[in-house]
Amino acid sequence: MARRRSRARERELTTLLARGTDDHYLDPLLYDFEYGDQTADVEWYCALVDARVPDRVELGGSGTVLELGAGSGRVTIPLARGGHRIIALDRMEPMLEHLALKVRRLEQADYPIEGEIEALVADMTAIPLADDSVSLVVAPFNCLMHLYTWQELLACFCEVARVLEPGGTFACDVLMPDLEWLQWDPNERHAVTPFEHPRTGRKMIYSTNHEYDHDTQVCHIRIYYDSAKGGRLRPRTTPDHVVHLAHRQIFPEELRMLVGVAGLKLESHTGDFLNLSLNEDIEAQALIARKPVRE
């Protein structure tokens, strides 16, 4: 007979999920620094939007793109540079404020964005937009992995189907669950990397470990920041700062099920933004679906 979780463990998991949802996004400058070299997904989304928005406009669609989990604009700004209208939805105000700051700085540098960005503070499971109001919805860079239950995931997919125009496109990406990585020693530090903090200029050491909860399919990641004062090259036993990140693992068949149950039609489900078949070597699942046209 399976043992039930203790109340203390339930409270601990609730706290971990709360921190794992917010911690990583409270310092947008550091976030941009850590993920600035991620470009494959940006190119993939830009190519998709560039190809499909004109078709939707020609058919009488709005041409508007809704981006879920827009954050500080790593994908939003390149999309808008293509002349598109982007509704940038995120629940974290610090990230959207940083996005607005980056847009202003581009304008001040005489490098304005050709398109339009509208920031929207909201939850992706309850999108405050009208039915059939956007031509495309994109959910980049694992943002769906912050929906921790099947109910939250399904609510999001149903909301996507509701706000999409008939014939509109939904595109998203999530990590491919790495079963070996998920079972690594949760006490051993990995990815030990020295760096200079982009705001303070302090020399720091980055490292990480994680613990996977098989019951909830949530991986609780800990990101450690240690001072590298005195030329130190290894992380300390007690870190200066710990950031929590929670990622719900979404398996391929579960992702396809969500598409179907929400009333969308799967178009493609491939790997690493290169149209590769899904297998154990794939890091990211990239999915495209359409909302059927009403007959």
C-alpha positions in Angstrom: 0.0 0.0 0.0 1.4 3.4 -1.0 2.3 5.8 1.8 0.6 9.2 1.8 2.8 12.3 2.1 3.0 13.8 5.6 1.6 17.3 6.1 5.1 18.6 6.6 6.2 17.2 3.3 3.1 18.7 1.6 3.9 22.1 3.1 7.5 21.8 1.9 6.5 21.0 -1.6 4.0 23.9 -1.7 6.8 26.3 -0.7 9.2 24.8 -3.2 6.6 25.2 -6.0 6.0 28.8 -5.0 9.7 29.6 -5.0 10.3 27.5 -8.1 7.8 29.6 -10.0 9.0 33.1 -9.0 12.7 33.0 -7.8 14.3 32.7 -11.2 12.5 35.7 -12.6 13.0 38.3 -9.8 16.4 39.4 -11.3 15.8 40.0 -15.1 19.3 41.3 -15.7 20.8 38.1 -14.4 18.2 36.0 -16.3 19.2 37.7 -19.6 22.8 37.2 -18.9 22.3 33.4 -18.3 20.2 32.8 -21.4 21.6 35.3 -23.8 23.3 32.6 -25.9 20.0 30.8 -26.6 19.2 31.5 -30.2 17.9 28.3 -31.9 14.4 28.8 -30.4 14.3 32.5 -31.3 15.1 31.8 -34.9 12.5 29.0 -35.1 9.7 31.2 -33.7 10.6 34.2 -35.8 10.6 32.0 -39.0 7.2 30.5 -38.0 5.6 33.9 -37.3 7.0 35.5 -40.4 5.6 32.7 -42.5 2.1 32.5 -41.0 1.1 36.0 -40.0 0.8 37.2 -43.7 -1.4 34.2 -44.5 -3.7 34.9 -41.6 -4.0 38.6 -42.5 -4.8 37.7 -46.1 -7.6 35.5 -44.9 -9.0 38.3 -42.7 -7.3 37.5 -39.5 -5.9 40.0 -37.0 -2.3 39.1 -37.5 -1.8 39.5 -33.7 0.6 37.1 -32.0 0.1 36.2 -28.3 3.3 35.1 -26.5 2.8 33.2 -23.3 5.6 33.5 -20.7 7.1 36.5 -22.5 9.4 37.4 -19.6 12.0 40.0 -20.4 11.5 39.8 -24.1 14.2 37.4 -25.3 11.8 36.1 -28.0 9.3 39.0 -27.9 11.7 41.7 -29.2 13.0 39.7 -32.2 9.3 38.9 -33.1 8.4 42.6 -32.9 11.4 43.5 -35.0 9.8 41.6 -37.8 7.0 44.2 -37.8 4.5 42.1 -35.9 2.0 43.0 -33.2 2.9 41.0 -30.0 0.8 40.7 -26.9 3.5 39.7 -24.3 1.8 37.9 -21.5 3.5 37.0 -18.2 2.6 36.8 -14.6 5.9 38.3 -13.4 5.8 42.1 -13.5 9.6 42.5 -12.9 10.2 40.7 -16.2 7.7 42.7 -18.2 9.1 45.9 -16.7 12.5 44.9 -17.9 11.1 44.2 -21.3 9.7 47.7 -21.5 13.1 49.1 -20.4 14.9 47.2 -23.1 12.4 48.6 -25.7 13.0 52.2 -24.5 16.7 51.7 -24.6 16.5 50.5 -28.2 14.5 53.5 -29.1 17.0 55.8 -27.4 19.8 54.2 -29.4 17.9 55.0 -32.6 17.1 51.3 -33.1 13.3 51.3 -32.7 11.2 48.2 -33.0 9.1 48.2 -36.2 6.3 46.2 -34.7 4.2 46.7 -31.5 4.5 45.1 -28.1 1.6 45.2 -25.6 2.5 43.9 -22.1 -0.2 41.9 -20.4 0.2 40.8 -16.7 -1.9 37.7 -16.5 -1.9 33.9 -15.9 -1.7 31.7 -19.0 -4.5 29.5 -17.6 -7.0 32.4 -17.7 -6.1 34.6 -20.7 -8.0 37.9 -20.5 -8.6 38.1 -24.3 -11.7 37.6 -26.4 -12.5 34.4 -28.3 -11.0 34.1 -31.8 -8.9 37.2 -31.3 -5.3 36.2 -32.2 -3.8 34.6 -35.2 -0.9 32.8 -33.4 -0.1 31.8 -29.9 3.5 30.9 -29.0 4.7 29.5 -25.7 8.5 29.5 -25.8 11.3 28.3 -23.6 9.6 25.8 -21.3 7.1 28.3 -19.9 4.5 25.5 -20.0 6.6 23.6 -17.5 5.5 26.0 -14.8 2.0 24.5 -15.0 2.4 21.7 -12.4 -0.8 19.8 -12.7 -2.7 18.2 -15.6 -5.6 20.5 -14.8 -3.5 23.6 -15.2 -1.9 22.3 -18.4 -5.3 21.5 -19.9 -6.8 24.8 -18.8 -3.9 26.6 -20.6 -4.4 24.6 -23.8 -8.1 25.2 -23.8 -7.5 28.9 -23.3 -5.2 28.8 -26.3 -7.8 27.1 -28.4 -10.4 29.7 -27.3 -8.4 32.8 -28.1 -7.1 31.5 -31.4 -8.8 32.4 -34.6 -10.1 29.4 -36.6 -7.2 28.3 -38.7 -4.7 30.0 -36.3 -1.5 28.4 -35.1 -0.2 27.4 -31.7 3.5 26.7 -31.2 5.4 25.7 -28.0 8.5 24.0 -26.8 9.3 22.1 -23.6 12.2 20.0 -22.6 12.3 16.3 -23.4 12.4 14.5 -20.0 15.9 13.1 -19.5 15.3 10.1 -17.3 19.0 9.6 -16.5 19.5 13.3 -15.6 16.4 13.4 -13.4 17.9 10.7 -11.2 21.3 12.4 -10.6 22.5 12.7 -7.0 20.5 15.6 -5.6 23.4 16.6 -3.3 26.2 16.8 -5.9 26.8 20.2 -7.5 26.9 20.3 -11.3 27.7 22.8 -14.1 30.2 24.7 -11.9 30.9 27.9 -13.8 32.7 31.1 -12.8 31.2 34.3 -14.0 30.9 38.0 -13.3 27.6 39.3 -12.1 26.1 41.6 -14.8 24.9 44.2 -12.3 27.4 44.2 -9.4 30.5 43.1 -11.3 31.2 40.6 -8.5 33.1 37.5 -9.4 30.8 34.6 -8.7 30.5 30.8 -9.1 27.4 29.2 -10.5 26.4 25.6 -9.8 23.2 23.6 -9.7 21.6 20.3 -8.6 18.1 19.0 -8.5 15.6 16.5 -7.1 12.8 14.9 -9.0 9.5 14.1 -7.5 8.1 11.0 -9.3 4.6 11.5 -8.0 4.1 15.0 -9.3 6.6 14.8 -12.2 8.1 18.1 -11.0 11.9 18.5 -11.0 13.0 20.9 -8.2 16.2 22.6 -9.4 18.5 24.6 -7.1 20.8 27.2 -8.6 23.6 28.2 -6.3 25.6 31.5 -6.4 28.8 31.6 -4.5 31.4 34.4 -4.1 34.7 33.7 -6.0 36.5 36.2 -3.8 40.2 35.4 -3.5 40.3 33.4 -6.7 38.1 30.6 -5.3 37.1 28.2 -8.1 34.8 25.8 -6.3 31.4 26.4 -4.7 31.1 26.7 -1.0 29.3 24.3 1.3 27.0 27.1 2.3 26.2 29.3 -0.8 25.7 33.0 -0.8 22.4 32.7 -2.5 20.1 29.9 -3.7 17.5 30.3 -6.5 14.8 27.7 -6.9 13.3 26.6 -10.2 10.5 24.1 -10.6 9.9 22.3 -13.9 7.0 20.0 -14.5 8.2 17.2 -16.9 5.9 16.8 -19.9 6.2 13.6 -21.8 5.6 13.6 -25.6 2.4 11.6 -25.6 1.0 13.8 -22.8 1.7 16.9 -24.9 -0.1 15.4 -27.9 -3.0 14.4 -25.7 -3.3 18.0 -24.4 -3.5 19.2 -28.0 -6.2 16.8 -28.9 -8.4 17.2 -25.8 -8.2 21.0 -26.2 -9.7 20.7 -29.7 -6.5 21.5 -31.6 -5.1 19.6 -34.5 -1.4 18.4 -34.3 0.7 19.5 -37.3 4.2 18.6 -36.2 6.1 17.4 -33.1 9.8 17.4 -33.6 13.1 17.9 -31.8 15.6 20.7 -31.1 14.0 23.1 -33.6 15.6 21.1 -36.4 12.7 19.0 -37.5 14.4 15.9 -35.9 12.6 12.8 -34.8 12.0 12.6 -31.0 14.5 10.3 -29.3 16.7 10.0 -26.2 19.2 12.5 -27.6 16.7 15.3 -28.1 16.8 18.2 -25.6 13.7 20.2 -26.7 10.3 19.2 -28.0 9.0 21.7 -30.5 5.3 21.4 -31.3 3.0 23.1 -33.8 -0.8 22.7 -33.9 -3.7 24.5 -35.5 -7.2 25.4 -34.5 -9.6 23.8 -37.0 -11.6 26.0 -39.3 -15.3 25.9 -38.6 -17.4 24.4 -41.3 
